[in-house]
Amino acid sequence: MNKRLNSLVETFPALESCRSEIQQTFDLLHEVYANDGKLLLCGNGGSAADSDHIAGELLKGFTCSRPLDDAWKTELGSDLSDKLQGALPAIPLTGFNSFHSAFNNDCDPYYSFAQLTWALGRAGDSLLCISTSGNSKNVIYATIVAHAKGLKTIGLTGQSGGELLNKVDVCIRAPASEVDKVQEFHLPIYHCLCLMLEDAFFA
């Protein structure tokens, strides 16, 4: 079993209940990234902030510097290539302020994440949906579009899983029901996943 996952469960014993789903999520994301796919992320409120946070850990070095291969020194020059870091493509759908304000005004805000998934998602990509209740309408609509377009889907929820439980390929259910307690588990879970991916691609 992965040393990062073992460490997570040793630190947070309650997360033993979702160890298997965390491993499945890593396996899913590893396959996506190994085949040049990308990760889309969505959520509301604190989960929107988590979406940005996860993308930040993937788009640059997290615990290591991820230097570019020597081949890029020829293409970019050593000065520039030495300043850049390896990255795993991740797009938080919570950004795009101009799009969201226009879509929410002109169309229906419940479908904004679905629209972005339609626009940006491609077969072989993945969508991570973060919802403490598992019942966020705008997130659920995004999963429907994702499946239609051939994306793999992941839920990160509270204990019940809510409606997302039956809408995603893998659902990690934090062992808590109160919003703040669920969010306190979400951070070490996604940090563990980011570390596992960094180990796999940039060791």
BELJO-V194330 format. One record per residue. RES is the residue in one letter. PHI is phi in whole degrees, -180 to 180 (999 if undefined). PSI is psi as a letter, one per 30 degrees, with the letter a starting at -180 (* if undefined). D_LAST is the distance of its C-alpha to the last C-alpha in Angstrom with 1 decimal. Layout:
# BELJO-V194330
res = <RES;RES>
phi = <PHI;PHI>
psi = <PSI;PSI>
d_last = <D_LAST;D_LAST>
This chain:
# BELJO-V194330
res = <M;N;K;R;L;N;S;L;V;E;T;F;P;A;L;E;S;C;R;S;E;I;Q;Q;T;F;D;L;L;H;E;V;Y;A;N;D;G;K;L;L;L;C;G;N;G;G;S;A;A;D;S;D;H;I;A;G;E;L;L;K;G;F;T;C;S;R;P;L;D;D;A;W;K;T;E;L;G;S;D;L;S;D;K;L;Q;G;A;L;P;A;I;P;L;T;G;F;N;S;F;H;S;A;F;N;N;D;C;D;P;Y;Y;S;F;A;Q;L;T;W;A;L;G;R;A;G;D;S;L;L;C;I;S;T;S;G;N;S;K;N;V;I;Y;A;T;I;V;A;H;A;K;G;L;K;T;I;G;L;T;G;Q;S;G;G;E;L;L;N;K;V;D;V;C;I;R;A;P;A;S;E;V;D;K;V;Q;E;F;H;L;P;I;Y;H;C;L;C;L;M;L;E;D;A;F;F;A>
phi = <999;-60;-63;-66;-69;-60;-64;-59;-71;-65;-78;-125;-56;-63;-80;-57;-66;-122;-56;-61;-70;-65;-63;-63;-65;-59;-60;-63;-68;-61;-64;-60;-70;-65;-108;64;-87;-136;-114;-100;-134;-150;173;-120;61;-60;-72;-67;-63;-64;-60;-63;-62;-60;-58;-62;-74;-90;-84;-151;-61;-100;-113;-138;-82;52;-62;-73;-62;-57;-59;-74;-62;-69;-73;-105;89;-67;-60;-76;-62;-71;-93;-100;-130;-62;-143;-111;-60;-146;-125;-77;-72;-79;-81;56;-58;-65;-60;-61;-65;-71;-66;-66;-80;-89;-123;-143;-60;-65;-110;-66;-67;-64;-64;-68;-64;-62;-75;-108;-79;-132;-54;99;-82;-139;-127;-104;-108;-108;-154;-63;-87;80;-122;-67;-60;-66;-72;-64;-62;-64;-66;-64;-64;-58;-63;-63;-94;89;-88;-82;-124;-131;-110;-127;-134;-87;-61;-75;83;56;-67;-61;-52;-101;-111;-119;-72;-138;-127;-92;-105;-63;-79;-159;-117;-70;-54;-65;-70;-61;-64;-67;-82;-60;-60;-65;-65;-76;-63;-61;-62;-64;-66;-63;-69;-63;-60;-70;-104;-132;-60>
psi = <k;k;e;e;e;e;e;e;e;e;e;i;f;f;f;e;f;g;e;e;e;e;e;e;e;e;e;e;e;e;e;e;e;f;g;g;a;l;k;k;k;l;l;k;b;e;f;e;e;e;e;e;e;e;e;e;f;f;f;l;k;d;f;l;f;h;k;l;l;f;e;f;e;e;e;f;k;e;e;e;e;f;f;l;l;k;l;j;k;k;j;j;f;f;b;h;e;e;e;e;e;e;e;e;e;f;c;j;f;f;g;e;e;e;e;e;e;e;e;f;k;l;k;f;a;l;k;j;j;k;j;e;f;g;g;j;e;e;e;e;e;e;e;e;e;e;e;e;f;g;k;k;k;k;k;j;a;a;e;f;f;a;f;f;e;g;f;l;e;k;j;j;j;k;i;l;e;k;e;e;e;e;e;f;e;e;e;f;e;f;e;e;e;e;e;e;e;e;e;e;f;g;*>
d_last = <17.0;13.7;13.4;13.1;16.2;18.0;17.7;19.0;21.9;22.7;23.0;24.9;26.7;28.5;25.4;25.7;28.1;25.5;22.5;23.2;23.3;20.0;18.4;20.4;19.4;15.6;16.7;18.9;16.5;13.8;16.8;18.0;15.0;14.5;18.1;18.0;19.6;19.6;20.3;23.7;24.5;28.0;29.9;32.8;33.4;30.7;28.8;28.9;27.4;24.6;24.1;23.7;21.4;19.0;19.0;18.4;15.1;13.9;15.5;13.8;11.2;11.7;10.4;8.4;10.1;8.2;10.6;12.4;12.8;15.8;17.9;18.2;19.8;22.7;23.1;22.8;23.5;21.4;23.0;21.9;18.5;17.5;18.6;16.6;13.1;11.2;12.8;13.5;17.4;19.3;23.1;25.0;28.4;29.8;30.0;32.4;35.3;37.8;37.2;37.5;40.7;42.2;41.3;42.3;45.6;46.4;45.1;43.8;41.1;40.2;38.9;36.8;33.4;34.8;35.9;32.5;30.8;33.5;32.9;29.1;28.0;27.7;27.5;23.9;22.9;22.8;24.8;24.0;27.4;27.6;31.1;32.2;35.3;33.9;37.1;36.4;38.4;36.5;33.2;34.9;36.5;33.1;31.9;35.1;34.3;30.7;31.9;34.5;32.1;29.6;26.8;25.1;26.1;24.8;26.9;26.1;29.5;31.7;33.1;35.5;33.2;36.3;37.0;33.3;32.9;34.7;33.5;29.7;27.6;25.8;27.1;25.5;28.6;28.2;30.9;33.2;36.0;36.6;34.8;33.5;32.3;30.5;28.7;27.8;25.9;24.4;22.3;20.4;20.1;18.5;16.3;15.0;14.5;12.7;10.2;9.9;9.4;6.8;4.7;6.2;6.1;3.8;0.0>
